[in-house]
Amino acid sequence: MEGRIIDVKGNKLYIEHHNPFEGRPTIVFLHDSLGSVQLWRDFPAKLSEVTGCNVLVYDRLGYGKSYPMFTHERPVNYMELEADLLNDLLIEMNIDNAILFGHSDGGTIALITAAKYSERVKAAICEAGHIFVEDVTLKGVYDAWDAYKTTNLPERLQKYHGDKVEMLFRAWTETWTRDDYRSWNIEHLLKHITCPLLFIQGEADEYGTLDQVEKTVSQVSGYAEKYIIPGIGHTPHKEVPELALKKAAEFIGKFF
């Protein structure tokens, strides 16, 4: 897929758009808090192939090949603002039949976007997303911060994010560990999700418990199913890509 930079209300975002299937939905991939288009590797292309759906993958502002963040300081509702920007991106791309596939922060953004913009979002796959803050989540963030200071993690991230690494890492870790972020919660939005939802979670996810899954699928208003994978951590699409691909394709095939 060829990539390009587009301007969405002053935000210069890197996108890759593969659009060969006329009249079919577009699967929009939303990366995690340290992710990028490149880090999805071939998963989007494979899901496109098995479902006959178009694909849009993009780097959020400050990530990958998109332009840098304006500041590392984020408001508590930063993921709701990302959902608003995603809706603007969908409008810009003339996509009104999106299937969102989001991982971690991207999963949360997928849930929020599905709740707020149902006219454009026709289904959502949330992989390891969060709807509230847990102690295990904070432990995962602190562990990542230790790894950033004591290992070659910064150098490995620079391969994907260039000179934006320190800002995006601070934006993630400092936001999640702030006192005012402890009460962040989006459960009030879940009842507005009416499109079909699949929640994928590794049973050994180091960033969240199964409460995230159960409380999500029980509070949405539309069809919802969960897929819990034993012995798997925070990134099922990388740890067991064949299982994640098969389940996502099966879910999409039910409705499209």
C-alpha positions in Angstrom: 0.0 0.0 0.0 1.3 3.4 -0.9 1.4 6.0 1.8 0.9 9.8 1.9 0.5 12.7 4.2 -2.9 14.4 4.4 -4.0 17.4 6.4 -7.0 16.9 8.7 -8.0 20.2 10.3 -4.3 21.2 10.7 -3.1 17.7 11.7 -0.7 16.3 9.1 -1.3 12.5 9.3 0.4 9.7 7.4 -2.1 7.3 5.9 -2.1 4.1 3.7 -5.3 3.5 1.8 -6.0 0.3 -0.1 -9.4 0.6 -1.9 -9.9 -2.1 -4.5 -13.2 -3.4 -3.4 -16.0 -1.1 -4.7 -19.0 -1.0 -2.4 -17.3 -2.9 0.4 -16.6 -1.6 3.9 -13.2 -0.1 4.9 -11.4 -1.6 7.9 -9.6 1.2 9.7 -6.7 0.2 11.9 -5.9 2.1 15.1 -2.5 1.5 16.6 -1.6 1.3 20.3 0.2 3.9 22.5 3.7 3.1 21.0 2.5 1.8 17.7 2.5 2.9 14.0 1.3 1.9 10.6 4.6 0.0 10.1 4.2 -2.0 13.3 0.9 -3.6 12.1 3.2 -5.3 9.5 1.1 -7.5 7.1 -1.9 -8.0 9.3 -4.1 -5.3 7.7 -3.3 -6.7 4.2 -4.1 -10.2 5.2 -7.5 -9.2 6.8 -8.3 -7.2 3.7 -7.6 -10.2 1.5 -9.7 -12.7 3.5 -12.7 -10.4 4.0 -12.7 -8.6 0.7 -12.7 -5.3 2.6 -10.8 -2.1 1.8 -8.2 -0.9 4.3 -7.2 2.5 5.9 -4.2 2.5 8.2 -2.9 5.7 9.7 -0.3 7.1 12.2 -1.9 9.3 14.9 -0.3 12.7 15.3 3.2 12.3 16.9 3.6 8.7 15.7 5.3 6.9 12.8 5.5 9.1 9.7 2.9 11.7 10.9 4.0 15.1 12.0 5.0 15.6 15.7 2.6 16.3 18.5 2.2 19.9 19.4 2.9 19.0 23.0 3.4 15.9 25.2 0.9 17.2 27.7 -2.5 15.6 27.1 -5.9 16.4 28.6 -7.7 13.6 30.4 -10.1 13.2 27.5 -7.3 12.9 24.9 -8.8 9.7 23.5 -12.1 11.3 22.9 -10.3 14.0 21.0 -8.6 11.3 18.9 -12.0 9.9 18.2 -13.2 13.3 16.9 -10.1 13.5 14.7 -10.7 10.0 13.4 -14.3 11.1 12.4 -12.8 14.1 10.6 -10.4 11.7 8.8 -13.3 9.5 7.7 -15.1 12.5 6.4 -12.0 13.6 4.5 -11.6 10.1 3.0 -15.3 9.9 2.2 -15.6 6.7 4.3 -19.1 6.1 5.7 -18.9 2.3 6.1 -16.0 1.9 8.5 -15.1 -1.2 10.5 -12.7 -0.1 13.2 -9.9 -2.4 14.4 -8.1 -0.9 17.3 -5.4 -2.2 19.6 -4.9 -0.9 23.2 -5.3 2.9 23.1 -6.5 2.3 19.5 -9.2 -0.1 20.9 -10.4 2.5 23.3 -10.5 5.1 20.5 -12.5 2.6 18.4 -15.1 2.2 21.2 -15.4 6.0 21.6 -15.8 6.6 17.9 -18.4 3.9 17.6 -20.3 5.5 20.4 -20.2 9.0 19.0 -20.2 8.5 15.3 -22.5 5.6 14.5 -23.5 7.1 11.1 -20.0 6.2 9.8 -18.9 3.2 12.0 -20.7 0.0 11.1 -18.7 -2.4 13.3 -15.8 -2.4 15.8 -13.1 -4.8 16.8 -11.5 -3.8 20.1 -8.3 -5.6 20.9 -7.0 -5.1 24.5 -8.7 -1.8 24.9 -9.4 0.0 28.2 -12.6 1.6 29.5 -11.1 2.5 33.0 -7.8 2.6 34.8 -6.6 -0.5 36.7 -3.6 -1.1 39.0 -2.3 -3.7 36.5 -2.4 -1.0 33.8 -0.3 1.4 35.8 2.1 -1.4 36.7 2.5 -2.1 32.9 3.2 1.6 32.2 5.8 1.9 35.0 7.5 -1.3 33.8 7.6 0.2 30.3 9.1 3.3 31.7 11.8 1.3 33.5 12.5 -0.5 30.2 12.8 2.8 28.4 15.5 3.9 30.9 17.5 0.7 31.2 17.3 -1.1 27.8 17.6 -0.3 24.1 13.8 0.4 23.9 14.4 4.0 22.8 16.6 2.9 19.9 14.1 0.3 18.8 11.3 2.8 18.8 13.3 5.3 16.8 13.2 2.9 13.9 9.4 3.6 13.6 9.0 7.1 15.1 12.3 8.8 14.4 13.0 11.9 16.6 9.5 11.9 18.0 10.1 9.0 20.4 10.8 10.9 23.7 7.7 13.1 23.2 5.3 10.3 22.4 6.7 8.1 25.3 6.3 11.0 27.7 2.8 11.7 26.4 1.8 8.1 27.1 3.5 7.4 30.5 3.0 10.8 32.1 -0.7 10.9 31.2 -1.6 7.5 32.4 0.3 8.0 35.7 -1.0 11.4 36.5 -3.3 11.7 39.6 -6.1 13.2 37.7 -6.1 10.4 35.1 -6.9 7.7 37.8 -10.6 8.4 37.6 -10.7 8.4 33.7 -13.6 6.2 32.6 -15.7 5.8 29.4 -18.4 3.4 30.6 -21.0 6.1 30.2 -20.4 6.0 26.5 -20.9 2.3 26.0 -24.7 2.4 25.8 -24.4 4.5 22.7 -22.5 1.7 20.8 -25.2 0.1 18.6 -23.0 -1.5 15.9 -21.7 -5.1 16.2 -18.7 -5.4 18.5 -15.9 -8.0 19.0 -13.6 -7.7 22.0 -10.4 -9.7 21.7 -8.2 -10.0 24.8 -5.3 -12.2 25.9 -6.0 -13.9 29.2 -2.5 -12.9 30.4 -2.7 -9.3 29.3 -0.2 -7.4 31.3 -2.1 -4.1 30.9 -5.6 -5.0 31.8 -7.9 -7.7 33.4 -10.9 -9.4 31.9 -13.0 -6.8 33.7 -12.3 -4.5 30.8 -13.9 -7.1 28.4 -16.9 -8.1 30.6 -17.9 -4.6 31.5 -17.7 -3.5 27.9 -19.7 -6.3 26.2 -22.3 -6.1 28.9 -23.0 -2.4 28.5 -23.1 -1.8 24.8 -26.6 -1.7 23.1 -25.8 -3.8 20.0 -24.5 -7.3 19.3 -21.3 -8.0 21.2 -19.1 -11.0 21.6 -15.8 -11.6 23.3 -12.8 -13.7 22.3 -10.5 -14.5 25.2 -7.2 -16.3 24.3 -5.6 -18.4 27.0 -1.9 -17.7 27.8 -1.7 -14.7 25.5 -0.6 -11.2 26.5 -1.4 -7.6 25.3 -0.9 -8.1 21.6 -2.8 -11.1 20.2 -2.5 -9.9 16.6 1.3 -10.3 17.0 1.5 -13.2 19.4 -1.1 -15.4 17.7 -1.8 -13.7 14.4 -3.5 -16.7 12.8 -6.1 -16.9 15.6 -6.7 -13.1 15.7 -7.0 -13.0 11.9 -9.4 -16.0 11.8 -11.7 -14.6 14.5 -11.7 -11.1 13.1 -12.6 -12.4 9.6 -15.3 -14.6 11.0 -16.8 -11.7 12.9 -16.8 -9.4 9.8 -18.2 -12.2 7.7 -21.3 -12.4 9.9 -22.4 -8.8 9.0 -20.7 -7.9 5.7 
